[in-house]
Amino acid sequence: MVTLHLPAVEVWTVDAIKDLPPELRYELHDGSLLIMSPARFWHQEIERRICNLLRAANRIASQQVGVLNTVRDTRVPDVAVFNAEPEDWDVTWHLAAAIALVVEVWSPGSDGKDRDTQWYAERGIPGYWLAEPIEGDKKNALITMHELKADANTYVVTSQATLAELEERGLS
């Protein structure tokens, strides 16, 4: 069990959260702190498999990557793909310009956040995937792939596939 003692902070910033317990995940939404509990086993497995799939396709993918908009506004997608390997491996928060793709694995407690593509789109991240459970297939997920529209800060759905299908055929 993690005991969380929060300092008295009026507006949260990345500096204010750097000393909080690392067992939990944190995001900042316009200066408000969002604390995320550890994920369910299904979520963790799907996240790991997607990261492995992307790495097998020679993409620089990692789990729980901090994406920085401002010191008061951040997100932590479940998986992110970098445009190039980060020079500094000790950095927690990365500019959106360094990210090629973000992946959110759906959770019942964060449905609205997981389906909210707008934050990433407004920062110009080219790709967004959403992984959702498939009823009756507890070891699989439906992946909906989105690409950023060239003329707007919105995504369009480009394709869907199950994680098992993607693992079988690989990514191009």
C-alpha positions as CSV (number, residue, x, y, z in Angstrom):
1,M,0.0,0.0,0.0
2,V,1.2,3.5,-0.9
3,T,0.5,6.3,1.6
4,L,0.2,9.5,-0.2
5,H,1.0,12.8,1.7
6,L,0.2,15.6,-0.6
7,P,2.0,19.0,0.0
8,A,-0.2,22.1,0.1
9,V,-0.1,23.2,-3.5
10,E,-2.4,25.7,-5.1
11,V,-1.4,24.9,-8.7
12,W,0.3,21.7,-9.6
13,T,3.4,21.7,-11.8
14,V,5.9,19.0,-12.9
15,D,8.3,20.2,-10.3
16,A,5.6,19.8,-7.6
17,I,5.0,16.1,-8.5
18,K,8.6,15.0,-9.0
19,D,8.9,13.9,-5.3
20,L,5.6,12.0,-5.1
21,P,5.7,8.2,-4.8
22,P,6.7,6.6,-8.1
23,E,4.3,3.7,-7.6
24,L,1.4,5.8,-8.8
25,R,1.0,7.6,-12.1
26,Y,0.3,11.3,-12.3
27,E,-1.0,13.7,-14.9
28,L,-1.6,17.5,-14.7
29,H,-4.7,18.9,-16.3
30,D,-4.3,22.7,-16.4
31,G,-2.7,22.7,-13.0
32,S,-4.9,20.1,-11.4
33,L,-3.4,16.8,-10.2
34,L,-4.8,13.6,-11.5
35,I,-3.7,10.4,-9.7
36,M,-4.1,7.1,-11.5
37,S,-4.2,3.8,-9.6
38,P,-2.2,0.8,-10.9
39,A,-3.8,-0.8,-13.9
40,R,-5.7,-4.1,-14.1
41,F,-3.8,-7.2,-15.3
42,W,-5.6,-7.1,-18.7
43,H,-4.6,-3.5,-19.1
44,Q,-1.0,-4.2,-18.2
45,E,-0.7,-7.2,-20.6
46,I,-2.3,-5.4,-23.5
47,E,0.0,-2.4,-22.9
48,R,3.1,-4.6,-22.8
49,R,2.1,-6.5,-25.9
50,I,1.4,-3.3,-27.9
51,C,4.8,-1.9,-26.8
52,N,6.5,-5.2,-27.9
53,L,4.6,-5.2,-31.2
54,L,5.9,-1.6,-32.0
55,R,9.4,-2.5,-30.9
56,A,9.4,-5.6,-33.2
57,A,8.6,-3.1,-36.0
58,N,11.8,-1.1,-35.1
59,R,9.8,1.7,-33.5
60,I,11.2,3.4,-30.4
61,A,8.3,2.6,-28.1
62,S,8.1,2.8,-24.4
63,Q,5.4,2.5,-21.7
64,Q,4.2,5.3,-19.4
65,V,5.9,8.2,-21.3
66,G,5.3,11.6,-19.9
67,V,4.1,14.1,-22.6
68,L,4.6,17.7,-21.6
69,N,2.4,20.6,-22.9
70,T,3.3,23.1,-20.1
71,V,4.6,22.6,-16.6
72,R,0.9,22.6,-15.6
73,D,-0.5,20.4,-18.3
74,T,0.8,16.9,-19.0
75,R,-0.5,13.4,-20.1
76,V,0.9,9.9,-19.6
77,P,-0.2,7.6,-22.5
78,D,0.1,3.9,-21.9
79,V,2.5,3.6,-24.8
80,A,4.3,6.2,-26.9
81,V,6.5,6.0,-29.9
82,F,9.3,8.5,-30.2
83,N,10.4,10.1,-33.5
84,A,14.0,9.4,-32.5
85,E,15.7,8.0,-29.4
86,P,15.7,10.5,-26.6
87,E,19.1,11.9,-26.0
88,D,18.6,12.1,-22.2
89,W,17.3,8.9,-20.8
90,D,16.7,10.6,-17.4
91,V,14.0,12.9,-18.6
92,T,10.5,12.2,-17.4
93,W,8.5,14.7,-19.5
94,H,8.9,14.9,-23.3
95,L,7.7,17.5,-25.7
96,A,4.8,16.4,-28.0
97,A,7.0,17.2,-31.0
98,A,9.2,14.2,-30.0
99,I,6.3,11.8,-30.2
100,A,5.0,10.0,-33.3
101,L,2.2,7.9,-31.8
102,V,0.4,7.5,-28.5
103,V,-1.6,4.5,-27.4
104,E,-4.3,4.5,-24.7
105,V,-5.5,1.2,-23.3
106,W,-9.1,1.6,-22.2
107,S,-10.0,1.3,-18.6
108,P,-13.5,1.6,-17.1
109,G,-12.3,4.3,-14.6
110,S,-10.7,6.5,-17.3
111,D,-13.1,6.0,-20.2
112,G,-13.5,9.8,-20.9
113,K,-9.7,10.4,-20.8
114,D,-8.9,7.3,-22.9
115,R,-11.3,8.3,-25.6
116,D,-10.3,12.0,-25.6
117,T,-8.0,12.3,-28.6
118,Q,-8.2,16.1,-28.7
119,W,-5.4,16.9,-26.3
120,Y,-2.9,14.8,-28.3
121,A,-4.3,16.1,-31.6
122,E,-3.9,19.8,-30.6
123,R,-0.3,19.1,-29.9
124,G,0.3,17.7,-33.4
125,I,1.0,14.0,-32.5
126,P,0.6,12.2,-35.8
127,G,-1.0,9.0,-34.5
128,Y,-3.3,7.8,-31.8
129,W,-4.4,4.2,-31.0
130,L,-7.1,3.1,-28.7
131,A,-7.1,-0.5,-27.4
132,E,-10.4,-1.8,-26.1
133,P,-11.5,-5.1,-24.6
134,I,-13.3,-7.7,-26.9
135,E,-16.2,-9.3,-25.1
136,G,-15.6,-13.0,-24.7
137,D,-11.9,-12.8,-25.6
138,K,-10.1,-11.8,-22.4
139,K,-6.6,-12.1,-24.0
140,N,-7.2,-9.8,-26.9
141,A,-8.0,-6.1,-27.7
142,L,-9.6,-4.2,-30.6
143,I,-7.1,-1.5,-31.7
144,T,-8.6,1.5,-33.4
145,M,-5.9,3.5,-35.3
146,H,-6.3,7.2,-35.9
147,E,-4.1,9.6,-37.9
148,L,-4.0,13.4,-37.6
149,K,-5.8,15.2,-40.3
150,A,-3.3,17.4,-42.2
151,D,-5.6,20.5,-42.2
152,A,-7.0,20.3,-38.6
153,N,-6.2,19.4,-35.1
154,T,-8.4,16.3,-35.2
155,Y,-7.9,12.6,-35.8
156,V,-9.6,10.4,-38.3
157,V,-10.0,6.6,-37.9
158,T,-7.8,4.8,-40.5
159,S,-8.3,1.2,-39.5
160,Q,-9.1,-1.4,-36.9
161,A,-7.6,-4.7,-36.1
162,T,-7.3,-7.0,-33.1
163,L,-4.0,-7.1,-31.2
164,A,-3.7,-10.8,-32.1
165,E,-4.0,-10.0,-35.8
166,L,-1.4,-7.3,-35.6
167,E,0.9,-9.6,-33.7
168,E,0.4,-12.4,-36.3
169,R,1.0,-10.2,-39.3
170,G,3.3,-7.6,-37.8
171,L,3.3,-3.9,-38.6
172,S,4.6,-2.5,-41.9
